[in-house]
Each structure stands twice: as structure tokens, then as C-alpha cells.
Amino acid sequence: MKSTELNALTEQFPLLSELTALNETTWFNPGATSLAEGLPHVGLTEQDVKEAHARLARFAPYLAKAFPETAATGGIIESELAAIPAMQKRLEKENGQTVCGKLWLKKDSHLPISGSIKARGGIYEVLTHAEKLAIEAGLLSLEDDYSQLLSPELREFFSRYSIAVGSTGNLGLSIGIISARIGFRVTVHMSADAREWKKAKLRSHGVEVVEYAEDYGVAVEQGRKAAEADANCFFIDDENSRTLFLGYAVAGQRLKDQFSRQAITVDEQHPLFVYLPCGVGGGPGGVAFGLKLAFGDHVHCIFAEPTHSPCMLLGVYTGLHDALSVQDIGIDNLTAADGLAVGRASGFVGRAMQRLLDGFYTVDDQTLYNMLGWLAEEENIRLEPSALAGMAGPQRVCATASYHEMQGFSARQLNNAMHLVWATGGGMVPEAEMAQYLAKAR
Ligand SMILES: *Cc1c(COP(=O)(O)O)cnc(C)c1O
């Protein structure tokens, strides 16, 4: 974009000067509405999410056998919820700002199979595709015990088909591992920022990894092209997939069930704030959709991005969505938060979800490293840098009176609040790599 164009845009949208200066920025969304008003714009319904729950239940017997680490939960891929009071105190001390209410962590970082939030959407989309192929071929019916998918006949059937995906790392890990286990031939197109150990792990599962010197957008484009050349190849489209989105959305009802087992109340007087690290938007968007369906207007979803990759904030704030990338306004999309290194947001997610999201903010890489170190020290929980993005959110929410006014929160409601930081990855980071992350904390 020419500098005259950028100046005009910045005049119209003053926050752009904060973004281009790479300052940590918070924007509470004046366009946020009630669920009733926002839901019709999503283009997906509660029924769609119910079907996703039912599909995952059909696959549970298969997953319990194919991935023994899921046997304890009956083949349901779900993560734990942890109160983190020591981290709350540490954040308050380090930042000189209280966290109104209580701080909790949702440990998608430790989801089985791939150790990140992508174990929700990525795996769900591959299972959906496998089910469709097998049913169309008359090899499976909805009433069957899906553990028969482990049979050599079905694996041979799936080996005639292939899967392709472009990824910064974690989506490739999820899709690669599940696809290879089912029997698909699978190619993962990896962007430059993808970690070496993720590529090595994929290759050890028999996945073909193609590496690019460019960023996520290029890896996705190349993956899409390669898939177009092969009629038996299915391309998983992280930027536009409704299926991925629905795989993430089941988290909402699951969390609600978890809360009721632990006697945690969410209602008007006990609001729930959820902080979701955002890359292209499918993961946090899908989870937020599921949360809204489960908790209605009592849940408030806030997206977190690196200062160098604020694509969703940029898209929703300007209303330009995927028509504008961070590179267009002179931001480099280079961040240690590799899962969030996305320059152009999903157009689908921003448009679908913008009325149901309370806010967006950016975090500096060094802030991510610091919080990574504090969480390891205080709670002995280790995450990858991306997964800390949500941890900066509660203090932004608690400190911003204009947001409290916008939403009409009373002091009492805020003191009763639960702040749930969605930890999106890190459970499989090798020790040597983790030591390097920890060494960067101050
Ligand atoms: C992919 C990812 C996200 C964000 O998901 P998107 O669908 O890209 O928005 C957040 N954290 C981690 C660790 C991820 O891998």
C-alpha cells in the first residue's frame, strides 16, 4: 500500500498507528451485540454443532483404540481445566494491576494426539472426510462400530486417497498424524516459521513434509495448488473451512459440562471471560461460537494476537477483513508465536463472528516469553509462546473502564468473574526447545 493510502486509512482508523508502531494495543468492539442479534450472521447453527458432537461420538471407539492415550476418556479428545492462583498473583505483582475475579487455564496445550488446539478442528475435519468416503463406498454405516476403520481393508481403501494442508506447524501436526493413522497419503506444506521438531515428528509418522521459505499464506496457496492437480486429493482449507470451525465449536458444550461437574457457576452475576490466541481465526472463532451457544450472553470472548501479526484485529476493526493484510500496512508478520504468524485473517471467521466478540488485543513477543517463564515457575505448566497470548487479556479487561461501561458491568460482577485463558499449545515441545523458550523469559 502506498504511504498516502496508508495515511488516509490511518486517519479513518486511528488505531492503525498503534498497530504499525508495533505497540501492544487493545480494542474493545463497539459492534458487539447479543447472541440473539449476532447468531443469524454466523451462517452456522446449533444443529451443526450438535452434528459435530454426534460425529465425534461415533468416532470415539475408533480413537480410543487408534490412540490409546485417549482411552481413559473413552476416545473423546478433551482437555483439563486448571485454576492458576499462583500465576494470578505473579501477574498482579509483575504488572501492578489486579485481576478482578479468578484466573483459570484451559489446557488444550495438553490435548492428546497433537498437543494443541488443532487436535480439535484438524482431527475433526479428517474424520469427517474419512467417514464420507467410507459411507459413499458402502464400507461403513452410521450405526457401525467405527473401530473397524482400523481393519487392513479400510486402511487399504483410504490409501487410495490423499490429504493436503498448509500450516505453520500445529495444524500440520494434527492433520498429518490422524491422516497417516487412518491410512491416507498426506502432505503437509509448512511455512518458514514452522519448528524443525514438528517437521521431524511428522516425517516419523510417514507424512510427506514440503518446506517453504515463505510464510503461512504461501504454504497454503502451494498446498491448494498441489491438491487441485489430483482429484483424489482433499485440501484442508484452514482459511475457509466450516468443518474445522465446527470441530472447534464442540468445546463450548464440553466446557459447560466440565463446569457443572466442578460446580462452577456462569450466569449474569458470574460472567465468564475467555481469552483466545488467534492466528487465521478458525480455532478461536470456532471455540467462541461454541462458547456463545453454550453460555449465551454470559460469556465474553476476546482474541489475542502478536504485535507483529494482528490480522484479525486489523480485519474486524477496519471492516476490510481478508482484503487487508498486516504486510499491506507495513507489518512484517515475524513472531516467535509461530502458531499465530498469520498476516491475513480468514474472511469467513471475521465476518461470521465479529458481532459475537467483545475485543481484540496484541501482545509483544517478549511479553509472551515472560509469561511463559512465570507460568512454568508458579504453576509448573509449560506452554509454547503462542499459547501465552491469552494470558495478557484479564488485566486488559480489568483495567479498561470504558469497556465495563460499554457492557454495563458492575464492580460486583467483575469481582465474581472467571477469566479463562485458552492455552492452545505446547504439550509436545521437546525439552531442549522448551529450555530455549524458558531462557528468554525475564
Ligand atoms: C493454530 C494455533 C492457534 C490459532 O488458531 P487459528 O485457527 O490459526 O486462529 C493458536 N495457538 C496455537 C498454539 C496454534 O497452533
Ligand as a Chemical Component Dictionary entry (heavy atoms), coordinates in Angstrom:
data_LIG
# 
_chem_comp.id                   LIG 
_chem_comp.type                 NON-POLYMER 
_chem_comp.pdbx_formal_charge   0 
_chem_comp.three_letter_code    LIG 
# 
loop_
_chem_comp_atom.comp_id 
_chem_comp_atom.atom_id 
_chem_comp_atom.alt_atom_id 
_chem_comp_atom.type_symbol 
_chem_comp_atom.charge 
_chem_comp_atom.model_Cartn_x 
_chem_comp_atom.model_Cartn_y 
_chem_comp_atom.model_Cartn_z 
_chem_comp_atom.pdbx_ordinal 
LIG C1 C1 C 0 -3.257 -22.540 15.325 1  
LIG C2 C2 C 0 -2.995 -22.056 16.669 2  
LIG C3 C3 C 0 -3.737 -21.013 17.215 3  
LIG C4 C4 C 0 -4.813 -20.232 16.489 4  
LIG O1 O1 O 0 -5.678 -20.927 15.659 5  
LIG P1 P1 P 0 -6.132 -20.293 14.270 6  
LIG O2 O2 O 0 -7.183 -21.206 13.794 7  
LIG O3 O3 O 0 -4.951 -20.251 13.362 8  
LIG O4 O4 O 0 -6.619 -18.912 14.583 9  
LIG C5 C5 C 0 -3.418 -20.613 18.489 10 
LIG N1 N1 N 0 -2.429 -21.205 19.194 11 
LIG C6 C6 C 0 -1.714 -22.210 18.697 12 
LIG C7 C7 C 0 -0.634 -22.815 19.525 13 
LIG C8 C8 C 0 -1.971 -22.673 17.424 14 
LIG O5 O5 O 0 -1.246 -23.663 16.930 15 
# 
loop_
_chem_comp_bond.comp_id 
_chem_comp_bond.atom_id_1 
_chem_comp_bond.atom_id_2 
_chem_comp_bond.value_order 
_chem_comp_bond.pdbx_ordinal 
LIG C1 C2 SING 1  
LIG C2 C3 SING 2  
LIG C2 C8 DOUB 3  
LIG C3 C4 SING 4  
LIG C3 C5 DOUB 5  
LIG C4 O1 SING 6  
LIG O1 P1 SING 7  
LIG P1 O2 DOUB 8  
LIG P1 O3 SING 9  
LIG P1 O4 SING 10 
LIG C5 N1 SING 11 
LIG N1 C6 DOUB 12 
LIG C6 C7 SING 13 
LIG C6 C8 SING 14 
LIG C8 O5 SING 15 
# 
